[in-house]
Amino acid sequence: MGRSPAPEGSRRADVGRLADLDAGTVEDVGNEAGKDAGVDPELLGGYLQGVLKAARSSRSLGGTELEAFDRIGEEAAERGIDLSALLDLYLSATWRLWREIPAAEAASTTALAAVADSLFRSSDDTAQALGRGYQRGQRLAIRREEAKRREFAEDLLSGAGDLEQLRERAAAFGFHLPAAHRVVVARTERPVEEGGDLHIGAEIRIRQAFGRDDLVVATKEGSLVCIVPSDAEEPAARLAAALDDLGTDSWRVGEGRIEPGPAGVARSYRQAREALELANRLERTEPVARYDELLVYHVLLGDRIELRALVDRTLGGLRDGRGGAGPFVDTLEAYFAEGGNVSATARRLHLSTRAVSHRLQTIADRTGLRPQNPEDRFLLEVAVRATRLLGD
């Protein structure tokens, strides 16, 4: 006949005795596990005491107890501890603890199985709680890092950040603050939202295109902004090429000058924006607008009052014509673009050569300036371009 099962009271007593380890042994288990994993054993929290207490009651850890390990997982992620090392700490502690369980002859097999079942179910549940907390901690850490990067970029671009704080953040991000940088701004018909799919996809492509970490990619006022070191070759063209296959509408890119120091970043950013705005006013179709290449227009806009007076004096006589000054300005613009070739101008405007010649003569009659004359042409061309700059 087989052995009859031990009475329930006897089994509970065996379980309690098996799971009743002294504090010194438990502490040694934790310290040895910490050495194994290379992790501070303090991160075990109350794990060893908790699983022993649960084992004495033949249960696994409950929800409230597991919440503590969820928080430990989050803390470990924030401290930059690898999840594998954290789990190694707990697994090492578990098997070391099991090795300390006294498999006394007086204890029944049923009692020993009950302790093992409780211990390893608790271990499994704890590992899951640690993983959940760790993932949440990673997401929070990433969001905090992104927020710091946004603040750093915003302070750089605005030129209003505290210099000491800028230095600290720059060092953390590997950004050489005193060096010279250039800012490139990219826009498309769709606003670029911070952290959105368009922003993330663009940043991945930009970093791949430049192949370096010492640049800042951010968003500002619906635009994509890239701060690049001064030695980066053709940054605007490279950025435009990187964005070309994003599967969105076409991009327009503005490039500022190379400027030194943190204040230079803000200046270069303003220049890049101005380059984009000027190119838009001038109705340029090129994907890249460079501040230096548009310098003459910046000079013209230095005194808007005088520029307006120049336009009025030069082209004012055209406003009384049929259809206003618009058709005449378009004709002059096309005529200058085609190098003074009447036939090419006619093709460009889809007009007859006779109509173009008539318009040129009307312009000469009403302004007193002949487009064929070099001196007059210069004045007319400046006035025509000024109308675009002023938004007329």
C-alpha positions in Angstrom: 0.0 0.0 0.0 1.2 3.6 -0.7 2.0 6.1 1.9 -1.0 8.1 3.0 -0.7 11.9 2.5 0.5 13.9 5.4 -2.2 15.7 7.3 -2.9 19.3 6.1 -1.7 20.8 9.4 1.6 18.9 9.1 2.1 20.0 5.5 1.6 23.7 6.4 4.0 23.3 9.3 6.6 21.8 6.9 6.1 24.6 4.3 6.5 27.2 7.0 9.7 25.7 8.3 11.2 25.3 4.8 10.5 29.0 3.9 11.7 30.3 7.3 15.3 31.5 6.6 17.2 33.8 8.9 17.8 37.5 7.9 21.6 37.0 7.6 21.1 34.2 5.0 18.7 36.3 3.0 21.0 39.3 3.0 23.9 37.1 1.8 21.8 35.8 -1.0 21.0 39.3 -2.1 24.6 40.4 -2.0 25.9 37.4 -3.9 23.2 37.9 -6.6 24.3 41.6 -6.9 27.9 40.5 -7.5 26.7 37.9 -10.1 24.7 40.5 -12.1 27.0 43.5 -11.4 24.0 45.4 -10.1 23.3 47.1 -6.8 21.4 44.5 -4.7 19.3 47.3 -3.2 17.3 47.0 -6.5 15.9 43.8 -5.1 13.8 45.8 -2.7 11.8 43.5 -0.5 11.8 40.7 -3.1 13.5 38.0 -1.1 11.6 38.6 2.1 8.4 38.9 0.0 8.7 35.6 -1.9 9.5 33.8 1.4 6.5 35.2 3.1 4.3 34.2 0.1 5.8 30.7 0.1 5.0 30.3 3.8 1.3 30.8 2.8 1.6 28.6 -0.3 0.7 31.5 -2.6 2.5 33.8 -5.1 3.0 37.5 -4.8 -0.1 39.6 -5.1 -0.9 42.8 -7.1 0.1 45.3 -4.5 3.4 43.5 -3.9 4.1 43.3 -7.6 3.5 47.1 -8.0 6.7 47.7 -6.0 8.7 45.7 -8.6 7.0 47.6 -11.4 8.3 50.8 -9.9 11.8 49.2 -9.5 11.8 48.4 -13.2 11.0 52.0 -14.0 13.7 53.3 -11.7 16.3 50.9 -13.2 15.4 52.3 -16.7 15.8 55.8 -15.5 19.2 54.9 -14.0 20.4 53.4 -17.3 20.7 49.9 -16.0 20.2 47.2 -18.7 17.0 45.2 -18.4 19.1 41.9 -18.9 21.2 42.8 -15.9 18.2 43.7 -13.8 16.5 40.3 -14.6 19.8 38.5 -14.0 19.9 40.0 -10.5 16.4 38.6 -9.7 16.9 35.3 -11.3 20.3 34.8 -9.5 18.6 35.8 -6.2 15.8 33.3 -6.8 18.0 30.2 -7.5 20.4 31.2 -4.7 17.4 31.5 -2.4 16.1 28.1 -3.5 19.5 26.6 -2.8 19.2 27.7 0.8 15.9 26.0 1.3 16.7 23.1 3.7 15.4 19.9 2.1 15.1 18.2 5.5 14.1 14.6 5.7 11.3 15.5 8.0 9.7 17.7 5.3 7.2 16.0 3.0 7.7 16.0 -0.8 4.3 17.8 -1.0 5.6 20.6 1.2 8.8 21.0 -0.8 6.8 21.1 -4.0 4.5 23.8 -2.6 7.5 26.0 -1.7 9.0 25.5 -5.1 5.7 26.3 -6.9 5.2 29.5 -4.9 8.8 30.7 -5.2 9.0 30.2 -9.0 5.6 31.6 -9.7 6.4 34.6 -7.7 9.7 34.9 -9.6 7.9 34.7 -13.0 5.3 37.3 -12.0 8.0 39.6 -10.7 10.0 39.4 -13.9 6.9 40.5 -15.8 6.3 43.4 -13.5 10.0 44.5 -13.8 9.7 44.4 -17.6 6.5 46.5 -17.6 8.0 49.1 -15.4 11.2 49.1 -17.3 9.5 49.7 -20.6 7.5 52.6 -19.1 10.6 54.0 -17.6 12.3 53.9 -21.0 9.5 55.7 -22.6 9.5 58.4 -19.9 13.3 58.7 -20.2 13.0 59.1 -24.0 10.3 61.7 -23.6 12.4 63.6 -21.1 15.4 63.5 -23.3 13.3 64.7 -26.2 12.0 67.5 -24.1 15.5 68.6 -23.1 16.6 68.5 -26.8 13.6 70.6 -27.7 14.4 73.2 -25.0 18.0 73.2 -26.0 17.2 73.8 -29.7 14.5 76.4 -28.9 17.0 78.3 -26.7 19.7 78.1 -29.4 17.3 79.3 -32.2 15.7 82.1 -30.2 19.1 83.4 -28.9 17.4 83.9 -25.5 18.7 81.0 -23.5 20.9 81.3 -20.4 24.5 80.8 -21.5 25.4 78.6 -18.6 22.5 76.3 -19.1 23.2 76.2 -22.8 26.8 75.1 -22.0 25.5 72.3 -19.7 23.0 71.0 -22.3 25.5 71.3 -25.2 28.0 69.1 -23.3 25.3 66.5 -22.6 24.3 66.4 -26.3 27.8 66.5 -27.7 27.2 69.8 -29.3 30.3 72.1 -29.5 28.7 75.4 -28.5 31.6 77.8 -29.2 32.1 76.5 -32.7 30.6 77.9 -35.9 27.4 76.4 -37.2 25.0 76.9 -40.1 21.2 76.6 -39.8 19.1 75.0 -42.6 15.3 75.3 -42.5 13.0 73.1 -44.6 9.3 73.6 -45.2 6.6 71.7 -47.0 2.9 72.3 -47.5 2.2 70.2 -44.5 3.3 71.5 -41.1 6.0 69.4 -39.4 4.7 68.4 -36.0 7.1 67.7 -33.2 7.4 63.9 -32.7 5.0 63.2 -35.6 5.7 60.7 -38.4 6.9 63.3 -40.8 9.4 64.7 -38.2 10.7 61.2 -37.2 11.0 60.0 -40.8 12.8 63.2 -41.8 15.2 63.1 -38.9 16.2 59.5 -39.6 17.0 60.4 -43.2 18.9 63.5 -42.3 21.1 61.7 -39.8 21.8 59.0 -42.3 22.7 61.6 -45.0 25.1 63.5 -42.8 26.5 60.4 -41.0 27.4 62.3 -37.9 26.0 63.0 -34.4 27.1 66.6 -33.8 24.0 68.1 -35.4 20.7 69.1 -34.0 17.4 68.3 -35.8 14.3 70.1 -34.4 10.9 71.6 -35.4 9.9 75.2 -35.0 6.8 76.9 -36.2 5.8 74.0 -38.5 9.2 73.9 -40.1 12.1 71.4 -39.9 15.3 72.9 -38.6 18.8 71.5 -38.8 21.8 73.0 -37.0 25.0 71.7 -38.7 28.7 72.2 -38.0 30.5 74.6 -40.3 32.5 71.9 -41.9 29.4 70.1 -43.3 29.6 70.2 -47.1 26.5 71.5 -49.0 24.2 71.0 -46.1 21.1 72.5 -47.8 21.5 70.4 -50.9 22.1 67.2 -48.8 19.1 67.9 -46.6 16.9 68.6 -49.7 18.0 65.3 -51.2 17.4 63.4 -48.0 13.8 64.7 -47.8 13.1 64.2 -51.4 11.9 60.6 -51.0 9.7 61.1 -47.9 6.5 60.6 -50.0 5.1 64.0 -49.1 4.7 67.3 -51.0 7.8 69.1 -52.3 10.2 70.7 -49.8 11.7 74.2 -49.9 15.0 74.6 -48.1 16.5 77.9 -46.8 20.2 78.1 -45.8 21.7 80.6 -43.5 25.3 81.7 -43.2 28.0 80.1 -41.1 28.0 82.0 -37.8 30.2 81.5 -34.7 29.0 80.7 -31.1 25.5 80.3 -29.7 24.3 83.8 -30.8 25.4 82.8 -34.3 23.0 80.0 -34.4 20.1 82.4 -33.9 21.4 84.7 -36.6 21.8 81.8 -39.1 18.3 80.6 -38.3 16.9 84.1 -39.0 18.8 84.2 -42.3 17.6 80.8 -43.4 14.0 81.8 -42.8 14.5 85.1 -44.6 16.0 83.2 -47.5 12.9 81.0 -47.8 10.6 84.0 -47.5 12.5 86.0 -50.2 12.6 83.0 -52.6 8.8 82.7 -52.1 8.2 86.4 -52.8 10.4 86.3 -55.9 8.5 83.1 -57.0 11.7 81.1 -57.4 11.2 77.5 -58.2 14.6 76.1 -57.0 14.3 73.8 -54.0 17.2 75.6 -52.1 17.4 79.3 -51.3 20.7 80.5 -49.8 20.9 83.7 -47.8 24.2 84.8 -49.4 22.9 84.3 -52.9 20.0 86.6 -52.1 22.1 89.3 -50.3 21.2 92.0 -52.8 17.6 91.6 -52.0 18.3 91.9 -48.3 20.1 95.2 -49.0 17.1 96.4 -51.0 14.8 95.6 -48.1 17.0 97.5 -45.7 14.9 100.6 -46.3 11.4 99.7 -47.3 10.2 103.3 -47.5 12.8 104.3 -50.0 12.3 101.0 -51.9 8.6 101.7 -52.2 9.4 105.3 -53.4 11.7 103.8 -56.1 9.0 101.5 -57.3 6.4 104.3 -57.4 8.7 106.6 -59.3 9.8 104.0 -61.8 6.6 102.0 -62.5 3.9 104.3 -61.3 3.1 105.4 -64.8 2.1 101.8 -65.7 -0.8 101.6 -63.2 -3.1 103.6 -65.4 -2.9 101.1 -68.3 -5.5 98.6 -69.1 -5.3 95.8 -66.6 -3.1 97.9 -64.3 0.7 97.5 -64.0 0.6 93.7 -63.6 0.9 92.7 -67.4 3.7 95.2 -67.9 5.6 93.9 -64.9 5.2 90.3 -66.1 6.4 91.3 -69.5 9.5 93.1 -68.1 10.3 90.1 -65.9 10.1 87.7 -68.8 12.1 90.0 -71.0 14.9 90.3 -68.5 14.8 86.5 -67.8 15.2 85.8 -71.6 18.1 88.2 -71.9 16.2 90.8 -73.9 15.1 88.4 -76.6 11.6 89.5 -77.8 10.8 86.2 -79.5 11.8 84.1 -76.4 9.8 86.5 -74.2 6.7 86.0 -76.5 7.0 82.3 -76.2 7.4 82.5 -72.5 4.3 84.6 -72.1 2.3 82.8 -74.8 2.0 86.1 -76.7 2.8 87.2 -80.2 6.1 89.1 -80.8 4.0 92.1 -81.9 2.1 92.1 -78.6 5.4 92.0 -76.6 6.9 94.8 -78.7 3.8 96.9 -78.2 4.0 96.4 -74.4 7.7 97.3 -74.4 7.0 100.5 -76.3 4.1 101.4 -73.9 6.5 100.9 -71.0 9.0 103.2 -72.5 6.3 105.8 -73.2 4.8 105.7 -69.7 8.0 105.5 -67.7 10.4 107.3 -69.8 12.8 104.3 -69.6 13.7 102.1 -72.5 14.1 98.4 -71.5 16.7 98.0 -74.3 18.9 100.7 -72.8 21.4 99.2 -70.2 21.1 102.1 -67.7 17.3 102.1 -68.0 17.1 98.4 -67.9 19.0 98.3 -64.6 16.6 100.7 -63.0 13.5 98.9 -64.4 14.9 95.5 -63.3 15.5 96.7 -59.7 11.9 98.2 -59.6 10.4 94.9 -61.0 12.2 92.8 -58.4 11.3 95.2 -55.7 7.6 94.8 -56.5 8.0 91.1 -55.7 9.9 91.8 -52.5 7.3 94.2 -51.3 4.4 91.9 -52.2 2.9 94.2 -54.8 
